[in-house]
Amino acid sequence: MAHTIKEKKKLIARVRRLQGQIDAIEKALEDEKECSDILHHIAGCRGALNGLMSEVVEGHIRSHILKTGTSSKDKQAQAQAAEDLIELIKSYLK
């Protein structure tokens, strides 16, 4: 969990923004806003949550999947595999 501790302030700031977005959804529902407004809030919240997930997954891969102490050639292969996986996950979460 070292990567989440290292990035704690940044991750908590993202979570707090998400809380604000969820509050906006609740307020829009309470105020009986138009469906399109509510859907817009939900889409923004989903994007923010996916961004948080992407950041935590990337940190996990870099901190826990990439092994230290391997040969230079193996490190390059691991690094490339990790980058490919990170990009795949980021594109999936968009």
N, CA, C and O atoms as a CHARMM CRD file, in Angstrom:
* protein
*
  376
    1    1 MET  N      0.80800  -1.19700   0.00000 PROA 1      0.00000
    2    1 MET  CA     0.00000   0.00000   0.00000 PROA 1      0.00000
    3    1 MET  C      0.85100   1.26100   0.00000 PROA 1      0.00000
    4    1 MET  O      0.32000   2.36200   0.15000 PROA 1      0.00000
    5    2 ALA  N      2.14800   1.12200  -0.16400 PROA 2      0.00000
    6    2 ALA  CA     3.03800   2.28300  -0.10000 PROA 2      0.00000
    7    2 ALA  C      2.64600   3.35400  -1.11200 PROA 2      0.00000
    8    2 ALA  O      2.77500   4.54500  -0.82900 PROA 2      0.00000
    9    3 HSD  N      2.17600   2.95100  -2.27400 PROA 3      0.00000
   10    3 HSD  CA     1.82400   3.94400  -3.29400 PROA 3      0.00000
   11    3 HSD  C      0.61600   4.77000  -2.88300 PROA 3      0.00000
   12    3 HSD  O      0.53900   5.94700  -3.23600 PROA 3      0.00000
   13    4 THR  N     -0.33500   4.19000  -2.14600 PROA 4      0.00000
   14    4 THR  CA    -1.48700   4.98500  -1.71500 PROA 4      0.00000
   15    4 THR  C     -1.12000   5.91100  -0.57000 PROA 4      0.00000
   16    4 THR  O     -1.69200   6.99200  -0.43800 PROA 4      0.00000
   17    5 ILE  N     -0.17800   5.50100   0.25200 PROA 5      0.00000
   18    5 ILE  CA     0.28000   6.36200   1.34400 PROA 5      0.00000
   19    5 ILE  C      1.05100   7.54500   0.76900 PROA 5      0.00000
   20    5 ILE  O      0.88800   8.68200   1.21100 PROA 5      0.00000
   21    6 LYS  N      1.89200   7.26200  -0.22200 PROA 6      0.00000
   22    6 LYS  CA     2.70300   8.30600  -0.84100 PROA 6      0.00000
   23    6 LYS  C      1.83600   9.35100  -1.54500 PROA 6      0.00000
   24    6 LYS  O      2.16300  10.53800  -1.54200 PROA 6      0.00000
   25    7 GLU  N      0.75100   8.91500  -2.13500 PROA 7      0.00000
   26    7 GLU  CA    -0.14300   9.79600  -2.89300 PROA 7      0.00000
   27    7 GLU  C     -1.41200  10.13100  -2.10100 PROA 7      0.00000
   28    7 GLU  O     -2.41800  10.53300  -2.68500 PROA 7      0.00000
   29    8 LYS  N     -1.36900   9.96800  -0.79500 PROA 8      0.00000
   30    8 LYS  CA    -2.55900  10.09800   0.05300 PROA 8      0.00000
   31    8 LYS  C     -3.29400  11.42100  -0.14300 PROA 8      0.00000
   32    8 LYS  O     -4.50800  11.42300  -0.35100 PROA 8      0.00000
   33    9 LYS  N     -2.58900  12.53500  -0.08000 PROA 9      0.00000
   34    9 LYS  CA    -3.25100  13.84200  -0.19900 PROA 9      0.00000
   35    9 LYS  C     -3.96100  13.99100  -1.53300 PROA 9      0.00000
   36    9 LYS  O     -5.09200  14.47200  -1.60300 PROA 9      0.00000
   37   10 LYS  N     -3.28400  13.57300  -2.58200 PROA 10     0.00000
   38   10 LYS  CA    -3.85200  13.68800  -3.92200 PROA 10     0.00000
   39   10 LYS  C     -5.09700  12.80100  -4.07700 PROA 10     0.00000
   40   10 LYS  O     -6.09600  13.22500  -4.65800 PROA 10     0.00000
   41   11 LEU  N     -5.03100  11.57200  -3.55500 PROA 11     0.00000
   42   11 LEU  CA    -6.15800  10.65500  -3.65700 PROA 11     0.00000
   43   11 LEU  C     -7.33900  11.13400  -2.81300 PROA 11     0.00000
   44   11 LEU  O     -8.48800  11.04400  -3.24500 PROA 11     0.00000
   45   12 ILE  N     -7.06100  11.63600  -1.62300 PROA 12     0.00000
   46   12 ILE  CA    -8.13700  12.14700  -0.77100 PROA 12     0.00000
   47   12 ILE  C     -8.80200  13.35700  -1.42000 PROA 12     0.00000
   48   12 ILE  O    -10.01800  13.51800  -1.32400 PROA 12     0.00000
   49   13 ALA  N     -8.02100  14.20300  -2.07500 PROA 13     0.00000
   50   13 ALA  CA    -8.59900  15.35400  -2.77500 PROA 13     0.00000
   51   13 ALA  C     -9.54700  14.88100  -3.87700 PROA 13     0.00000
   52   13 ALA  O    -10.61000  15.47000  -4.07400 PROA 13     0.00000
   53   14 ARG  N     -9.17200  13.83400  -4.58800 PROA 14     0.00000
   54   14 ARG  CA   -10.05000  13.28100  -5.62500 PROA 14     0.00000
   55   14 ARG  C    -11.35500  12.75600  -5.01200 PROA 14     0.00000
   56   14 ARG  O    -12.43900  12.97500  -5.55100 PROA 14     0.00000
   57   15 VAL  N    -11.23000  12.06400  -3.88300 PROA 15     0.00000
   58   15 VAL  CA   -12.41500  11.50900  -3.22000 PROA 15     0.00000
   59   15 VAL  C    -13.33700  12.63500  -2.75700 PROA 15     0.00000
   60   15 VAL  O    -14.55800  12.52800  -2.86400 PROA 15     0.00000
   61   16 ARG  N    -12.76100  13.69300  -2.25100 PROA 16     0.00000
   62   16 ARG  CA   -13.58400  14.82200  -1.79300 PROA 16     0.00000
   63   16 ARG  C    -14.30500  15.49300  -2.95900 PROA 16     0.00000
   64   16 ARG  O    -15.44900  15.92600  -2.81900 PROA 16     0.00000
   65   17 ARG  N    -13.63700  15.57800  -4.10600 PROA 17     0.00000
   66   17 ARG  CA   -14.32000  16.12100  -5.28600 PROA 17     0.00000
   67   17 ARG  C    -15.47500  15.20200  -5.69700 PROA 17     0.00000
   68   17 ARG  O    -16.54500  15.66700  -6.09100 PROA 17     0.00000
   69   18 LEU  N    -15.24100  13.90000  -5.59800 PROA 18     0.00000
   70   18 LEU  CA   -16.30700  12.93700  -5.89600 PROA 18     0.00000
   71   18 LEU  C    -17.48800  13.12100  -4.94600 PROA 18     0.00000
   72   18 LEU  O    -18.64400  13.06000  -5.36600 PROA 18     0.00000
   73   19 GLN  N    -17.19800  13.34300  -3.67700 PROA 19     0.00000
   74   19 GLN  CA   -18.27200  13.56600  -2.71600 PROA 19     0.00000
   75   19 GLN  C    -19.08900  14.79000  -3.11000 PROA 19     0.00000
   76   19 GLN  O    -20.31500  14.78200  -3.00700 PROA 19     0.00000
   77   20 GLY  N    -18.41700  15.83200  -3.55600 PROA 20     0.00000
   78   20 GLY  CA   -19.12000  17.02600  -4.02100 PROA 20     0.00000
   79   20 GLY  C    -20.00000  16.73800  -5.21200 PROA 20     0.00000
   80   20 GLY  O    -21.11300  17.25300  -5.31300 PROA 20     0.00000
   81   21 GLN  N    -19.50100  15.91200  -6.11900 PROA 21     0.00000
   82   21 GLN  CA   -20.29600  15.56200  -7.29700 PROA 21     0.00000
   83   21 GLN  C    -21.51900  14.72300  -6.91000 PROA 21     0.00000
   84   21 GLN  O    -22.60000  14.90300  -7.47100 PROA 21     0.00000
   85   22 ILE  N    -21.34800  13.82700  -5.97200 PROA 22     0.00000
   86   22 ILE  CA   -22.47100  13.00900  -5.52200 PROA 22     0.00000
   87   22 ILE  C    -23.50200  13.88400  -4.81100 PROA 22     0.00000
   88   22 ILE  O    -24.70700  13.69600  -4.97600 PROA 22     0.00000
   89   23 ASP  N    -23.01900  14.83300  -4.02600 PROA 23     0.00000
   90   23 ASP  CA   -23.93800  15.78700  -3.37700 PROA 23     0.00000
   91   23 ASP  C    -24.73000  16.56900  -4.42300 PROA 23     0.00000
   92   23 ASP  O    -25.91400  16.84700  -4.23000 PROA 23     0.00000
   93   24 ALA  N    -24.07600  16.92400  -5.53200 PROA 24     0.00000
   94   24 ALA  CA   -24.75800  17.65900  -6.59900 PROA 24     0.00000
   95   24 ALA  C    -25.85100  16.80200  -7.23800 PROA 24     0.00000
   96   24 ALA  O    -26.90600  17.31600  -7.61000 PROA 24     0.00000
   97   25 ILE  N    -25.60000  15.50500  -7.36500 PROA 25     0.00000
   98   25 ILE  CA   -26.62500  14.59900  -7.90500 PROA 25     0.00000
   99   25 ILE  C    -27.82400  14.56000  -6.95400 PROA 25     0.00000
  100   25 ILE  O    -28.97500  14.66000  -7.37700 PROA 25     0.00000
  101   26 GLU  N    -27.53000  14.41400  -5.67400 PROA 26     0.00000
  102   26 GLU  CA   -28.61100  14.37600  -4.68200 PROA 26     0.00000
  103   26 GLU  C    -29.43300  15.66800  -4.71000 PROA 26     0.00000
  104   26 GLU  O    -30.66300  15.63100  -4.67700 PROA 26     0.00000
  105   27 LYS  N    -28.74600  16.79600  -4.76900 PROA 27     0.00000
  106   27 LYS  CA   -29.43700  18.08800  -4.79300 PROA 27     0.00000
  107   27 LYS  C    -30.29600  18.22200  -6.05300 PROA 27     0.00000
  108   27 LYS  O    -31.42500  18.70800  -5.99200 PROA 27     0.00000
  109   28 ALA  N    -29.75800  17.79200  -7.18600 PROA 28     0.00000
  110   28 ALA  CA   -30.51400  17.86300  -8.43900 PROA 28     0.00000
  111   28 ALA  C    -31.78400  17.01200  -8.35700 PROA 28     0.00000
  112   28 ALA  O    -32.83800  17.40700  -8.85500 PROA 28     0.00000
  113   29 LEU  N    -31.67400  15.85100  -7.73000 PROA 29     0.00000
  114   29 LEU  CA   -32.85200  15.00200  -7.56000 PROA 29     0.00000
  115   29 LEU  C    -33.85300  15.65000  -6.61300 PROA 29     0.00000
  116   29 LEU  O    -35.05400  15.66300  -6.88500 PROA 29     0.00000
  117   30 GLU  N    -33.35700  16.18800  -5.50100 PROA 30     0.00000
  118   30 GLU  CA   -34.24900  16.84000  -4.53800 PROA 30     0.00000
  119   30 GLU  C    -34.94900  18.05200  -5.15600 PROA 30     0.00000
  120   30 GLU  O    -36.11700  18.31600  -4.86900 PROA 30     0.00000
  121   31 ASP  N    -34.23300  18.77900  -5.99700 PROA 31     0.00000
  122   31 ASP  CA   -34.78900  19.97000  -6.63800 PROA 31     0.00000
  123   31 ASP  C    -35.60300  19.64500  -7.88400 PROA 31     0.00000
  124   31 ASP  O    -36.08600  20.54600  -8.56900 PROA 31     0.00000
  125   32 GLU  N    -35.75400  18.35700  -8.17400 PROA 32     0.00000
  126   32 GLU  CA   -36.51800  17.88200  -9.32500 PROA 32     0.00000
  127   32 GLU  C    -36.04000  18.49300 -10.63300 PROA 32     0.00000
  128   32 GLU  O    -36.83500  18.94100 -11.46000 PROA 32     0.00000
  129   33 LYS  N    -34.71200  18.50000 -10.80100 PROA 33     0.00000
  130   33 LYS  CA   -34.10200  19.01600 -12.04000 PROA 33     0.00000
  131   33 LYS  C    -34.44700  18.09300 -13.20600 PROA 33     0.00000
  132   33 LYS  O    -34.91400  16.96900 -13.01800 PROA 33     0.00000
  133   34 GLU  N    -34.20700  18.59100 -14.39600 PROA 34     0.00000
  134   34 GLU  CA   -34.44400  17.81700 -15.61100 PROA 34     0.00000
  135   34 GLU  C    -33.54800  16.56800 -15.64000 PROA 34     0.00000
  136   34 GLU  O    -32.44000  16.56900 -15.10400 PROA 34     0.00000
  137   35 CYS  N    -34.05000  15.52100 -16.27100 PROA 35     0.00000
  138   35 CYS  CA   -33.28700  14.27300 -16.39300 PROA 35     0.00000
  139   35 CYS  C    -31.92300  14.50400 -17.02900 PROA 35     0.00000
  140   35 CYS  O    -30.92700  13.91300 -16.61200 PROA 35     0.00000
  141   36 SER  N    -31.88200  15.36600 -18.03900 PROA 36     0.00000
  142   36 SER  CA   -30.61200  15.60900 -18.72500 PROA 36     0.00000
  143   36 SER  C    -29.58400  16.22600 -17.77500 PROA 36     0.00000
  144   36 SER  O    -28.39900  15.90600 -17.86400 PROA 36     0.00000
  145   37 ASP  N    -30.01600  17.09800 -16.87500 PROA 37     0.00000
  146   37 ASP  CA   -29.10300  17.68200 -15.89000 PROA 37     0.00000
  147   37 ASP  C    -28.58300  16.61300 -14.93600 PROA 37     0.00000
  148   37 ASP  O    -27.39400  16.57300 -14.62000 PROA 37     0.00000
  149   38 ILE  N    -29.47200  15.76200 -14.49000 PROA 38     0.00000
  150   38 ILE  CA   -29.08600  14.69500 -13.56400 PROA 38     0.00000
  151   38 ILE  C    -28.13000  13.72900 -14.24600 PROA 38     0.00000
  152   38 ILE  O    -27.14000  13.30700 -13.64700 PROA 38     0.00000
  153   39 LEU  N    -28.41600  13.37900 -15.48100 PROA 39     0.00000
  154   39 LEU  CA   -27.53800  12.46800 -16.22400 PROA 39     0.00000
  155   39 LEU  C    -26.15300  13.08500 -16.42600 PROA 39     0.00000
  156   39 LEU  O    -25.14100  12.38600 -16.37600 PROA 39     0.00000
  157   40 HSD  N    -26.11900  14.37200 -16.64800 PROA 40     0.00000
  158   40 HSD  CA   -24.84500  15.07300 -16.80400 PROA 40     0.00000
  159   40 HSD  C    -24.01900  14.97600 -15.51600 PROA 40     0.00000
  160   40 HSD  O    -22.81400  14.73100 -15.56700 PROA 40     0.00000
  161   41 HSD  N    -24.65900  15.16600 -14.38100 PROA 41     0.00000
  162   41 HSD  CA   -23.97600  15.03800 -13.08700 PROA 41     0.00000
  163   41 HSD  C    -23.46500  13.60700 -12.88300 PROA 41     0.00000
  164   41 HSD  O    -22.34000  13.40000 -12.42800 PROA 41     0.00000
  165   42 ILE  N    -24.29200  12.63900 -13.21900 PROA 42     0.00000
  166   42 ILE  CA   -23.91200  11.23200 -13.05000 PROA 42     0.00000
  167   42 ILE  C    -22.71800  10.89400 -13.93900 PROA 42     0.00000
  168   42 ILE  O    -21.79500  10.20800 -13.50100 PROA 42     0.00000
  169   43 ALA  N    -22.73000  11.36500 -15.17300 PROA 43     0.00000
  170   43 ALA  CA   -21.62300  11.09700 -16.09200 PROA 43     0.00000
  171   43 ALA  C    -20.32400  11.70200 -15.57100 PROA 43     0.00000
  172   43 ALA  O    -19.26800  11.07500 -15.65100 PROA 43     0.00000
  173   44 GLY  N    -20.40300  12.91800 -15.04000 PROA 44     0.00000
  174   44 GLY  CA   -19.21000  13.54800 -14.47300 PROA 44     0.00000
  175   44 GLY  C    -18.67300  12.77900 -13.28800 PROA 44     0.00000
  176   44 GLY  O    -17.46100  12.62800 -13.13400 PROA 44     0.00000
  177   45 CYS  N    -19.56200  12.29700 -12.46000 PROA 45     0.00000
  178   45 CYS  CA   -19.17400  11.51900 -11.28600 PROA 45     0.00000
  179   45 CYS  C    -18.52000  10.19500 -11.70900 PROA 45     0.00000
  180   45 CYS  O    -17.51500   9.76800 -11.14100 PROA 45     0.00000
  181   46 ARG  N    -19.11600   9.57100 -12.71000 PROA 46     0.00000
  182   46 ARG  CA   -18.55800   8.30600 -13.20300 PROA 46     0.00000
  183   46 ARG  C    -17.14700   8.51400 -13.75800 PROA 46     0.00000
  184   46 ARG  O    -16.25300   7.70700 -13.50700 PROA 46     0.00000
  185   47 GLY  N    -16.95400   9.58600 -14.50100 PROA 47     0.00000
  186   47 GLY  CA   -15.63300   9.87500 -15.04500 PROA 47     0.00000
  187   47 GLY  C    -14.61200  10.12800 -13.94500 PROA 47     0.00000
  188   47 GLY  O    -13.46900   9.67900 -14.03300 PROA 47     0.00000
  189   48 ALA  N    -15.02700  10.84600 -12.91900 PROA 48     0.00000
  190   48 ALA  CA   -14.12000  11.12700 -11.80300 PROA 48     0.00000
  191   48 ALA  C    -13.77500   9.85000 -11.04700 PROA 48     0.00000
  192   48 ALA  O    -12.62700   9.66200 -10.64400 PROA 48     0.00000
  193   49 LEU  N    -14.74100   8.98400 -10.85400 PROA 49     0.00000
  194   49 LEU  CA   -14.49000   7.72300 -10.16400 PROA 49     0.00000
  195   49 LEU  C    -13.56700   6.82600 -10.98400 PROA 49     0.00000
  196   49 LEU  O    -12.67500   6.17600 -10.44000 PROA 49     0.00000
  197   50 ASN  N    -13.78800   6.79600 -12.28800 PROA 50     0.00000
  198   50 ASN  CA   -12.89700   6.02400 -13.15500 PROA 50     0.00000
  199   50 ASN  C    -11.47400   6.57800 -13.12500 PROA 50     0.00000
  200   50 ASN  O    -10.50900   5.81600 -13.16000 PROA 50     0.00000
  201   51 GLY  N    -11.34400   7.90100 -13.05900 PROA 51     0.00000
  202   51 GLY  CA   -10.01700   8.50500 -12.96200 PROA 51     0.00000
  203   51 GLY  C     -9.30900   8.10900 -11.68000 PROA 51     0.00000
  204   51 GLY  O     -8.11000   7.83100 -11.68800 PROA 51     0.00000
  205   52 LEU  N    -10.04600   8.08400 -10.58100 PROA 52     0.00000
  206   52 LEU  CA    -9.48200   7.65000  -9.29600 PROA 52     0.00000
  207   52 LEU  C     -9.04800   6.19300  -9.38500 PROA 52     0.00000
  208   52 LEU  O     -7.95700   5.83200  -8.94300 PROA 52     0.00000
  209   53 MET  N     -9.90100   5.36800  -9.95400 PROA 53     0.00000
  210   53 MET  CA    -9.56600   3.95100 -10.08800 PROA 53     0.00000
  211   53 MET  C     -8.32000   3.76900 -10.94900 PROA 53     0.00000
  212   53 MET  O     -7.44600   2.96800 -10.61800 PROA 53     0.00000
  213   54 SER  N     -8.24200   4.49600 -12.03200 PROA 54     0.00000
  214   54 SER  CA    -7.08700   4.41300 -12.91700 PROA 54     0.00000
  215   54 SER  C     -5.80300   4.76800 -12.18800 PROA 54     0.00000
  216   54 SER  O     -4.78400   4.09600 -12.35100 PROA 54     0.00000
  217   55 GLU  N     -5.84700   5.81000 -11.39500 PROA 55     0.00000
  218   55 GLU  CA    -4.66300   6.25200 -10.66700 PROA 55     0.00000
  219   55 GLU  C     -4.21500   5.20900  -9.64200 PROA 55     0.00000
  220   55 GLU  O     -3.02100   4.93900  -9.51300 PROA 55     0.00000
  221   56 VAL  N     -5.15800   4.62800  -8.92000 PROA 56     0.00000
  222   56 VAL  CA    -4.81400   3.62100  -7.91200 PROA 56     0.00000
  223   56 VAL  C     -4.30000   2.34700  -8.57600 PROA 56     0.00000
  224   56 VAL  O     -3.33800   1.74700  -8.09600 PROA 56     0.00000
  225   57 VAL  N     -4.92900   1.92700  -9.67600 PROA 57     0.00000
  226   57 VAL  CA    -4.47800   0.72900 -10.39000 PROA 57     0.00000
  227   57 VAL  C     -3.07200   0.94200 -10.94300 PROA 57     0.00000
  228   57 VAL  O     -2.22500   0.05400 -10.84700 PROA 57     0.00000
  229   58 GLU  N     -2.82200   2.11500 -11.51900 PROA 58     0.00000
  230   58 GLU  CA    -1.48700   2.39900 -12.04200 PROA 58     0.00000
  231   58 GLU  C     -0.44400   2.33000 -10.92700 PROA 58     0.00000
  232   58 GLU  O      0.62100   1.74200 -11.11500 PROA 58     0.00000
  233   59 GLY  N     -0.73200   2.91600  -9.78600 PROA 59     0.00000
  234   59 GLY  CA     0.18800   2.84700  -8.65500 PROA 59     0.00000
  235   59 GLY  C      0.41300   1.42100  -8.19500 PROA 59     0.00000
  236   59 GLY  O      1.52800   1.04300  -7.83600 PROA 59     0.00000
  237   60 HSD  N     -0.64100   0.63800  -8.20600 PROA 60     0.00000
  238   60 HSD  CA    -0.53600  -0.77200  -7.81900 PROA 60     0.00000
  239   60 HSD  C      0.39600  -1.52500  -8.76400 PROA 60     0.00000
  240   60 HSD  O      1.26600  -2.27800  -8.32800 PROA 60     0.00000
  241   61 ILE  N      0.20400  -1.31500 -10.03700 PROA 61     0.00000
  242   61 ILE  CA     1.04000  -1.99700 -11.02600 PROA 61     0.00000
  243   61 ILE  C      2.50500  -1.60300 -10.84500 PROA 61     0.00000
  244   61 ILE  O      3.39000  -2.45700 -10.80200 PROA 61     0.00000
  245   62 ARG  N      2.74200  -0.31000 -10.74100 PROA 62     0.00000
  246   62 ARG  CA     4.12500   0.16200 -10.61800 PROA 62     0.00000
  247   62 ARG  C      4.77100  -0.28100  -9.30300 PROA 62     0.00000
  248   62 ARG  O      5.97200  -0.55000  -9.27000 PROA 62     0.00000
  249   63 SER  N      3.99800  -0.36000  -8.22600 PROA 63     0.00000
  250   63 SER  CA     4.56700  -0.68400  -6.91700 PROA 63     0.00000
  251   63 SER  C      4.58800  -2.17300  -6.60600 PROA 63     0.00000
  252   63 SER  O      5.48000  -2.64600  -5.90000 PROA 63     0.00000
  253   64 HSD  N      3.62400  -2.91000  -7.12000 PROA 64     0.00000
  254   64 HSD  CA     3.48700  -4.29900  -6.70100 PROA 64     0.00000
  255   64 HSD  C      3.70000  -5.33300  -7.80500 PROA 64     0.00000
  256   64 HSD  O      3.98700  -6.49400  -7.51500 PROA 64     0.00000
  257   65 ILE  N      3.56500  -4.93400  -9.03900 PROA 65     0.00000
  258   65 ILE  CA     3.71000  -5.90300 -10.12700 PROA 65     0.00000
  259   65 ILE  C      5.12400  -5.88500 -10.69400 PROA 65     0.00000
  260   65 ILE  O      5.71300  -6.93400 -10.95600 PROA 65     0.00000
  261   66 LEU  N      5.65800  -4.68900 -10.88100 PROA 66     0.00000
  262   66 LEU  CA     7.02300  -4.60000 -11.39800 PROA 66     0.00000
  263   66 LEU  C      7.99600  -5.02700 -10.30600 PROA 66     0.00000
  264   66 LEU  O      8.04900  -4.40400  -9.24500 PROA 66     0.00000
  265   67 LYS  N      8.74500  -6.05400 -10.55000 PROA 67     0.00000
  266   67 LYS  CA     9.66800  -6.60200  -9.55700 PROA 67     0.00000
  267   67 LYS  C     11.02200  -5.92200  -9.65200 PROA 67     0.00000
  268   67 LYS  O     11.47600  -5.57100 -10.74100 PROA 67     0.00000
  269   68 THR  N     11.65400  -5.74200  -8.52000 PROA 68     0.00000
  270   68 THR  CA    13.01400  -5.21500  -8.49700 PROA 68     0.00000
  271   68 THR  C     13.98400  -6.38400  -8.36900 PROA 68     0.00000
  272   68 THR  O     13.60700  -7.46900  -7.92700 PROA 68     0.00000
  273   69 GLY  N     15.21000  -6.15900  -8.75200 PROA 69     0.00000
  274   69 GLY  CA    16.22700  -7.18200  -8.61400 PROA 69     0.00000
  275   69 GLY  C     16.27800  -8.17800  -9.75500 PROA 69     0.00000
  276   69 GLY  O     16.96300  -9.19500  -9.64100 PROA 69     0.00000
  277   70 THR  N     15.57900  -7.92500 -10.85000 PROA 70     0.00000
  278   70 THR  CA    15.64900  -8.82000 -11.99700 PROA 70     0.00000
  279   70 THR  C     16.66000  -8.27900 -12.99700 PROA 70     0.00000
  280   70 THR  O     17.15900  -7.16300 -12.85000 PROA 70     0.00000
  281   71 SER  N     16.95500  -9.07100 -14.00500 PROA 71     0.00000
  282   71 SER  CA    17.94100  -8.65600 -15.00100 PROA 71     0.00000
  283   71 SER  C     17.43400  -7.45400 -15.78600 PROA 71     0.00000
  284   71 SER  O     16.23900  -7.15800 -15.80000 PROA 71     0.00000
  285   72 SER  N     18.35200  -6.77800 -16.42700 PROA 72     0.00000
  286   72 SER  CA    18.01800  -5.58800 -17.20900 PROA 72     0.00000
  287   72 SER  C     17.02000  -5.91100 -18.31600 PROA 72     0.00000
  288   72 SER  O     16.08100  -5.15200 -18.55600 PROA 72     0.00000
  289   73 LYS  N     17.22800  -7.02900 -18.98200 PROA 73     0.00000
  290   73 LYS  CA    16.33900  -7.43600 -20.07100 PROA 73     0.00000
  291   73 LYS  C     14.93800  -7.74600 -19.52900 PROA 73     0.00000
  292   73 LYS  O     13.93700  -7.34500 -20.12200 PROA 73     0.00000
  293   74 ASP  N     14.87700  -8.45600 -18.41300 PROA 74     0.00000
  294   74 ASP  CA    13.58500  -8.77500 -17.80200 PROA 74     0.00000
  295   74 ASP  C     12.87900  -7.51100 -17.32800 PROA 74     0.00000
  296   74 ASP  O     11.66000  -7.39700 -17.45800 PROA 74     0.00000
  297   75 LYS  N     13.63100  -6.56400 -16.78000 PROA 75     0.00000
  298   75 LYS  CA    13.04600  -5.30800 -16.31700 PROA 75     0.00000
  299   75 LYS  C     12.41400  -4.55000 -17.48000 PROA 75     0.00000
  300   75 LYS  O     11.32900  -3.98400 -17.34600 PROA 75     0.00000
  301   76 GLN  N     13.09300  -4.54300 -18.60900 PROA 76     0.00000
  302   76 GLN  CA    12.55000  -3.85000 -19.78100 PROA 76     0.00000
  303   76 GLN  C     11.25400  -4.51200 -20.24300 PROA 76     0.00000
  304   76 GLN  O     10.28900  -3.82600 -20.58200 PROA 76     0.00000
  305   77 ALA  N     11.23400  -5.83800 -20.25700 PROA 77     0.00000
  306   77 ALA  CA    10.02700  -6.55600 -20.66400 PROA 77     0.00000
  307   77 ALA  C      8.89600  -6.30900 -19.67300 PROA 77     0.00000
  308   77 ALA  O      7.75000  -6.10800 -20.07600 PROA 77     0.00000
  309   78 GLN  N      9.21200  -6.32300 -18.37400 PROA 78     0.00000
  310   78 GLN  CA     8.20100  -6.05400 -17.34700 PROA 78     0.00000
  311   78 GLN  C      7.66700  -4.63200 -17.47600 PROA 78     0.00000
  312   78 GLN  O      6.46100  -4.40200 -17.39100 PROA 78     0.00000
  313   79 ALA  N      8.57100  -3.68900 -17.67900 PROA 79     0.00000
  314   79 ALA  CA     8.16300  -2.29000 -17.79700 PROA 79     0.00000
  315   79 ALA  C      7.24600  -2.09500 -18.99700 PROA 79     0.00000
  316   79 ALA  O      6.24400  -1.38600 -18.90500 PROA 79     0.00000
  317   80 GLN  N      7.58100  -2.71500 -20.11600 PROA 80     0.00000
  318   80 GLN  CA     6.74500  -2.59000 -21.30800 PROA 80     0.00000
  319   80 GLN  C      5.38700  -3.24400 -21.08900 PROA 80     0.00000
  320   80 GLN  O      4.36200  -2.68700 -21.48100 PROA 80     0.00000
  321   81 ALA  N      5.37100  -4.41400 -20.46800 PROA 81     0.00000
  322   81 ALA  CA     4.10600  -5.09200 -20.18400 PROA 81     0.00000
  323   81 ALA  C      3.24100  -4.25100 -19.24800 PROA 81     0.00000
  324   81 ALA  O      2.02900  -4.14800 -19.43500 PROA 81     0.00000
  325   82 ALA  N      3.87100  -3.65400 -18.24700 PROA 82     0.00000
  326   82 ALA  CA     3.12600  -2.81400 -17.31300 PROA 82     0.00000
  327   82 ALA  C      2.56500  -1.58800 -18.01900 PROA 82     0.00000
  328   82 ALA  O      1.41100  -1.22600 -17.79300 PROA 82     0.00000
  329   83 GLU  N      3.35300  -0.94400 -18.86500 PROA 83     0.00000
  330   83 GLU  CA     2.87900   0.23000 -19.60400 PROA 83     0.00000
  331   83 GLU  C      1.70800  -0.13300 -20.50300 PROA 83     0.00000
  332   83 GLU  O      0.73200   0.61100 -20.59100 PROA 83     0.00000
  333   84 ASP  N      1.80600  -1.28300 -21.17400 PROA 84     0.00000
  334   84 ASP  CA     0.71400  -1.74300 -22.03800 PROA 84     0.00000
  335   84 ASP  C     -0.56500  -1.96100 -21.22000 PROA 84     0.00000
  336   84 ASP  O     -1.65600  -1.57700 -21.64200 PROA 84     0.00000
  337   85 LEU  N     -0.41400  -2.57700 -20.05600 PROA 85     0.00000
  338   85 LEU  CA    -1.56300  -2.82600 -19.19600 PROA 85     0.00000
  339   85 LEU  C     -2.16200  -1.52300 -18.67300 PROA 85     0.00000
  340   85 LEU  O     -3.38300  -1.36800 -18.63800 PROA 85     0.00000
  341   86 ILE  N     -1.32000  -0.60700 -18.27400 PROA 86     0.00000
  342   86 ILE  CA    -1.78200   0.68800 -17.78100 PROA 86     0.00000
  343   86 ILE  C     -2.58900   1.41600 -18.85800 PROA 86     0.00000
  344   86 ILE  O     -3.67000   1.93400 -18.57800 PROA 86     0.00000
  345   87 GLU  N     -2.07500   1.45500 -20.07100 PROA 87     0.00000
  346   87 GLU  CA    -2.77700   2.12600 -21.16400 PROA 87     0.00000
  347   87 GLU  C     -4.10000   1.43700 -21.48400 PROA 87     0.00000
  348   87 GLU  O     -5.09900   2.09700 -21.76800 PROA 87     0.00000
  349   88 LEU  N     -4.10000   0.10500 -21.43600 PROA 88     0.00000
  350   88 LEU  CA    -5.33000  -0.63200 -21.68400 PROA 88     0.00000
  351   88 LEU  C     -6.38600  -0.30100 -20.63100 PROA 88     0.00000
  352   88 LEU  O     -7.54500  -0.05900 -20.96900 PROA 88     0.00000
  353   89 ILE  N     -5.99600  -0.29100 -19.37700 PROA 89     0.00000
  354   89 ILE  CA    -6.93500   0.01700 -18.30200 PROA 89     0.00000
  355   89 ILE  C     -7.42900   1.44900 -18.40500 PROA 89     0.00000
  356   89 ILE  O     -8.61800   1.71000 -18.22400 PROA 89     0.00000
  357   90 LYS  N     -6.51400   2.39100 -18.69700 PROA 90     0.00000
  358   90 LYS  CA    -6.93100   3.78700 -18.85100 PROA 90     0.00000
  359   90 LYS  C     -7.94100   3.93900 -19.96900 PROA 90     0.00000
  360   90 LYS  O     -8.92600   4.66300 -19.82200 PROA 90     0.00000
  361   91 SER  N     -7.71000   3.26800 -21.08600 PROA 91     0.00000
  362   91 SER  CA    -8.65700   3.38800 -22.20800 PROA 91     0.00000
  363   91 SER  C     -9.99500   2.73900 -21.86300 PROA 91     0.00000
  364   91 SER  O    -11.04400   3.22600 -22.28600 PROA 91     0.00000
  365   92 TYR  N     -9.97100   1.66400 -21.11000 PROA 92     0.00000
  366   92 TYR  CA   -11.20000   1.01600 -20.69100 PROA 92     0.00000
  367   92 TYR  C    -12.02200   1.91100 -19.76500 PROA 92     0.00000
  368   92 TYR  O    -13.25100   1.93200 -19.84300 PROA 92     0.00000
  369   93 LEU  N    -11.34700   2.63900 -18.90200 PROA 93     0.00000
  370   93 LEU  CA   -12.03900   3.44400 -17.90200 PROA 93     0.00000
  371   93 LEU  C    -12.52900   4.78900 -18.43200 PROA 93     0.00000
  372   93 LEU  O    -13.23100   5.50300 -17.71600 PROA 93     0.00000
  373   94 LYS  N    -12.18700   5.14900 -19.64300 PROA 94     0.00000
  374   94 LYS  CA   -12.63900   6.43500 -20.19300 PROA 94     0.00000
  375   94 LYS  C    -14.09500   6.40600 -20.52700 PROA 94     0.00000
  376   94 LYS  O    -14.64000   7.40300 -21.00000 PROA 94     0.00000
